[in-house]
Amino acid sequence: MSDSQEKEQITTVSVIATGTVAVLKLVVGALTGSLGLLAEGAHSLLDLVSTVITFLVVRVAAVPPDANHPYGHERAENLGALAGMTLLAGTALFILYHAFGKVFFNPGAPEVNIWSIGVLGVSLAIDIYRARALGRAAKKYQSQALASDAEHFKNDILGTMAVLGGFMVVLLSRSVALPEWLVSRADAFAATLVAFIAIKSAWRLGGESVRAIMGDIPVELTERIKRRVESLGGVVNGSANVRIQFVGSRPYVDVTLGTPRGGSLESAHRLTEVVEKVIRRELARAEVTVHVEPKAISHEGPAASLRAVADRLGLRVHNINVYQIGDETHMDLDLELPETLSLAGAHKSSEELERALRQELSNQVAIAVHLEPRNDKPRAARRQPSSIQNVREALSKVPQAANTRIRDVLVTDQGLVITLERKFPAQTSLRETHEVMTELERNLKLCVPGIAYVHVDPEILN
């Protein structure tokens, strides 16, 4: 059975139970002239209306999201709870009005018999059972509508006990001399107590419904989630902004956070997944949306700033070298631009990058930009046995070619593109590895004419 079906089943039983109790109380209250019992009957009758409303809103809340309600229809439960509490408050005022008249103008003891006591006993048993069942369901499904219905039955329990107390006073007066003013007004006092209990519940649950509809969220909840998010690695401290709203029992959380510039889209996506898991540990079933923004951090280096600026301008840079000469920062870099671009267009992009970088860095900076043509389209290539043989012979003469094998030799319109695999001991430093590969490339170009590129893939020597 689904959650919505179980909630519908619970409210259906509540409708039947409430209707039965209301009819019994009203009939016996009219026969005995008990204002307290009539007040309880009217209270139960309004409970019936409230329970029917609960039944309807539970069905509406179960409707899945659509184009007009992208967050679903669960707020119907808040509206249903508010409607139920409004009815409860109206009933309480009606009871108070008649109780006031009976206390001050028309006092009189009701007729107490086996039927009136029996109806209250049956009502009390039903109310206790339904209040517990609805309370458990409301807690399980975080349903304000079911909580409102449960509160109605709890009020009925207290009201029934108050009316029973009034009946006990009347019965006791038959064997013990009690003041006439108390005996004639005990039933009205019981009705007044029922009304005040109802008003208190209506105020509390009605206030909760209004706050839910208005999107009222505890400040400490937002702050706690913000602290949890900012404690994660990769989130810039003080950058998180958290907004929470509840649609029915389901929380929706929107988070905007900053992460150090220069990271990849993949790393940003992984961070959003971590944030979602952290928030769901705080708020079960939460729908979480995370927006990541790049942020400059205090200890960000010039190279990271350069990459961030280039990325913002849609430019690609590599081979970045930064030198510090006193107070001056000197930067060399390669700027990749389409090979079909004119020199004037390329120069414009270079100047734009330099200008943005100088605005970014507060200290004095000198920038040297090497323009490198880029072609993202696949180029025609072929393999030629004679070229492979020439490269193999050349490698036999190069000192740095130990533990080197040829992966591929391609003949292109730019020249030969050679891919080599060179093995190094595992403890070799990256700097030493790079120096050997550079020397290998230089010597190979001296031995074989027409080489465009040499790619050396370093592997670990077993």
C-alpha positions, 0 to 999 in steps of 0.5 A: 500500500502506498503512503497516499493510500494509507493516509486515505484509509486512515482518514476514511476510518476517521470520518466514520468514527467522527460521524458516529460519535457526533450523532450519538452525542447530539441525540443524547444531549438533546434528550438529556438537555446537557449543554456540555454533551450538546457542545461536545456533539457540535464539536464532534460535528465540526470534527466531522467536517474537518475530517472530510476536509482532511480526506480531500486534501490528502487526496489532493496532496498526493497528486504529482507535480504538474506544469502549474505546480512544479513543487507538487500539491502538498501545501493542500495539507497546510490549507486543510489544517488551517481550515480545520483549525478555523472550524474548531475556533468557530465551534469554540466561540459558539459553545462559549456563547451558549455557556455564558447564557447558561451560567448567567441567565438560564442555569440548570442541571441536565438529566444524567442517565445511563445513556448519557454516561454510555455515550461519553464512554463510547466516545472516549474509547473511540477518541483515544484510539483515533487520536493515537492512530492519527498521531502515529500517521502524522508523525510518520508522514510529517502530515499537518492535515493528519496532525490537525485531525489528531488534535481534534480527537485529543480535544474531544478526549479532554472535552469528554472528560470535562463533560463527564466531570460535570455529570459526576457533579450532578450525580454526586449532588443526589447523595451529597449536599452540594451548592445549588449554583455549582450543580446547576452550572457544572455542565456549563462550566464543562462546556466552557472548558471544552471551548477553551481547550479547542481555542488553545489547539486552534491557536497552536495548530492554526499558527503552525499552518500559517507559518508553513504557508508563509514559508517560515523556517527556523533560523537555526536550521538554515544556519546549521545547514550553512555551517555544514556546507561551508565545512566541506573541502572545496567550499570558500568560507563565507560564500554559502547562501542557503534557502529552505522552503517546505511544500507540505512535509517535503523540504526544498533547499537551494544552495549557492556556494563559492569554490576556488577558481580554476577548477573543472566542471567535473570537480564542481559537479562532484562537490554538488553531489557531496553537498546534496548528501550532507543536506539530506542527512540533515533533512530527509527526503530533501530536494536539493539544488546547488549552484556553484560560483567561482570565487577568488581566494586570498592565497590564490597564485598568479597562475590560477588567476591567469587561468580563471581570467582566460576561462572567463574570456573563453580563451585557452592558455598553457605553458604558463611560467611565472617569475618574481623580480622584486615587486614585479611579477613576470608571466610567460604563456602560450595563448591558443587561437584558431589558426584561421584568425588574422594577426589583428584579431589574435592581437586583440584577444591577447591585449584583452587577456593582458588588460583583464589580468592587470585588473585582476592582479594588484601588484605590478605585472609584466606579461609576455604572450606567445600566440599559438595557432590551434586547429580543432578539426581532425587532420589527414594523416597516414603511416609510412613504413620508411618513416618508421624505419628512419625514426627507429634508426635515429633513436639508436643513435640518441643517448636518451633513447634507452628504454624507449619504444615507438608507438606511432609515426604519422605523416601529416601535411605539417610533417612527421608526428612521432609518439614515443614511450620512454620508461623511467625508474619510479623514483625519478623526479618529474623535473628530471623526467621532463629534462630527459624527454626534452633532450630526447625530442631535440636530438631526434629532430636533429637526426630526422628532418621534417619532424613537426611534433614529438610526443613522449609518454613517460611510463614507470620502469618495472 
